[in-house]
Amino acid sequence: MESPIEQGDLDFSSLELDPDDLYLPMGKGYRPTPEMEASLAELKQESARVCTPQYYVRYLPAGPSRGGMLQAGDTCFHAGGIIASALRPANRYALFIVTAGFGFEKLQQKAKEDIYRAFLLDALGTAIAEASVRALCARIETQLPPGEYISHPYSPGYCGWNISEQEKVFALLHPDPQVVRLNASCLMTPIKSVSGILGLGPEIRKQAYGCKTCGRRDCYKNRER
């Protein structure tokens, strides 16, 4: 059974930022200097004043799937073999969009002439977006009935899932363009936004995740390099 679209805010102060998301752009194994840590702490405080992460989520029944395809309600996603294999046991899906918001985007734009500050804000924005996804997943998991489980989140643009399928996610969630929107290249604004899918059901288990399951060696987010 299809659910109505849910929309809400996430509490910035409760987000748990992953250091790997913050420091990945600097290279695997990077350890920040005390000066960088101080700069990031200051930027986090600035971000807290302007950043209100928001989300949209909608639950759809899982239909028959084959190969790299997943059927969510009346919509067929060509998610690729890796993602389809992980989500095929689901009896329903949660489609979602999460964004750090235009407040954070404006903070980034103001810093564009300061290369160092802009660089740190870009990394911080990625960490905020990823932490917001984790916060939404945790919220969804607490609402599951007994005996039902949740998968990892999977997003268009990763693991062989074409980024153009973000159009289908947006068509299902109808987000307010004043909150988040999609351009002709299937990129989101604010740029620090994430769309994706979760599998839910009694047979769902969290599979090996992240770079270990993806064949793309040229990805700039590759954590295995």
N, C-alpha and C positions, 0 to 999 in steps of 0.2 A: 504494500500500500504506500502510495506517494504521500509525503508529508508536506505541510506548508513550508515556505522558506523562513528560516530563523535568522535574525540579525541581532548583533549585540556588540558590546565593548569588552575589551580585556584590560585588566588592571596592570598598568605599566610597572608599578612598584613590585608586583608579585612575579614578574617574568624572571626566569632563570636563564641568563645569557651564558652560552657555551663558549669558553675560551677558544676552542677550535674554530668556531665561526668567526671570532674576532681576529685571530692571528693567521688563519689559513692564507690570506693574500700575501703574507710576508714569507711564506714557504713552510714546508713541513718541518716541525720541530723547532720553529722559531720561539725564542723566549724574549718577551718585551723588556725594554730598559725601564728603569724607574721613572724616567721622564715621560716615556710613552704611557705607562700605567697612570701617571698623574694626569696627562692630557685626556686619556679616555675617561677617567673618573669625572673630570670636569664636564666632558661632553655628555656623559650619562645624565648628569644633573640638569644640563640644559635641555636634553631630550625629554626628561621627565616632565618638564614644564609645558611642552608643546605636543607631545606624542600621546595619542590615544588609539592604540591598535583596535581595529574593528574586524568583525568576521561575518560571513554569511555561510549557512549550512543548510543542506536539504537531504532528506533520506529518501532513497528510491529502492524498489525491490530489484533483486538480482534475477535476471532472466538467463536462459540457456546461453552458454558461451563456448567458443571453440577457437583453437589456434591462439592468436594474439588479441582476440576481441573480447570485450566485456559488454554485457547488455545491462544498462541501468535504466529501469523503466522502459520508455520508448526510445531511448538514445543508445546507440552503439558506439563504443569507444574502441579505437584501434590502438590499444595500449602497448602492444608488443608482448613477446613471449615471457619475459622476466616478470613483468607486472601482472599479466594475466594469470600466470601460474600461481603467484602469491595470493591473488584475490579470488580465484575461481571458487574456493569453498564457501565464500560468503553467501548469505541469503538476503542481504541488503547492503546497499552502499551509502556512504555519506559523502556527498560532493561539497567542497568547501572553497571559499576564498578568504584569505586573511591579508590585511594590509597594515603597515606601520602608520599609514595616514599621511594626508597632505601637510599636516603640521611639521612632521619630520622632513618631508620633501622640501619644504620652504627653508628649513634650517640648512639642508644640504646646498640649496641654491645660493643662499647667502654666503656660503663658504667657498664657492667655486674659484675665487681668485686666490685663495690660500691653499696651495697644493697639499701641504701636510694635513691641515685640518680637514680638507675635503676627503683625503684618503682615509683618515680615521673615521670620519662620519659614514663613509661608504661601508667600511667593515662593520661599524656599529649598527648600521641599518640592516645589514644582512643578519647579524646576530639577533636583532629585535624581531625581524620577520620570522626567523626560524624558531625563536623562543615562543612567539605568538602561536605558531602552528602547534608546538608541543603543548601549550596551555589549552588550546582548543581541543586537542586530542584527549587530554586528561579530563576535561569537562565532559566530553562525549562519553568517555569510558565510565565515569561515575554514574552516568544516567542509564547504562545498559542493564537490562534485566538479568537476573541470576542465570548463569550458564551460557551467556553470550560474551564473545570476546572481540577484540579490535586488532586490526592490522597496523603496520606502519603506514604513514601517509606516502602517497606516490603522486608525482606531479608531471604534467606535460613538459617536455623538454629534457627529461631524464630517462635513462634505461631504455632508450629506443622509442619512447612515446613522443610523437611529433608535437612540437609546441603549438602548431595550428589548432590542435584540439582544445586549446583553452577557449576557443569560440563556443564549443559545445557546453563547457562548464558555465560560461557567462550566460548562455541562452537558457540554461536551467535555473540559474540563481538570480538573474535580473538585478544585479547590484545597482544602487544609485550611482550615477556617474560622478556625483559630487563626493563620493566615497572612494570608488575605484572604477577604472574604465580600461578598455582594451582598444589598442590602435590597430591600424590596418596590417601591421606586421606581427600581430598577435602578442605584443608586449604590453605589460600592464603599467598604468600610471595610477598611483605612485609606483615608482620602480621597485621599492622595497615591499613587494606584495608576493603572495604565493597562492596558487590554486592547486587543487588536487582531489584525490579520492581516497577513501578509507573503506576497507572491507569489514563487515560486521557479521557475526553469526556464531553458532556453537562450534563449528568446525574450523574457524579461523584461528591461525597461530601466527605470531610475528616471525617472519623468515629472516634469513641473512639479509643485511640491509646496507645501503650506501654503496661506496665505491667497490666493495668486494663483489657485488653482483652485477656491476655495469661494465660493459666491454669498451667504453670510450676511454682511451688512454690520453686523448688530447684535451680533455675537459679541464678548464682552469680551476675547478673545484676538486680535482682529483686528490684525495687524501692519502693515496697509496704511493705517490711518487717519492 
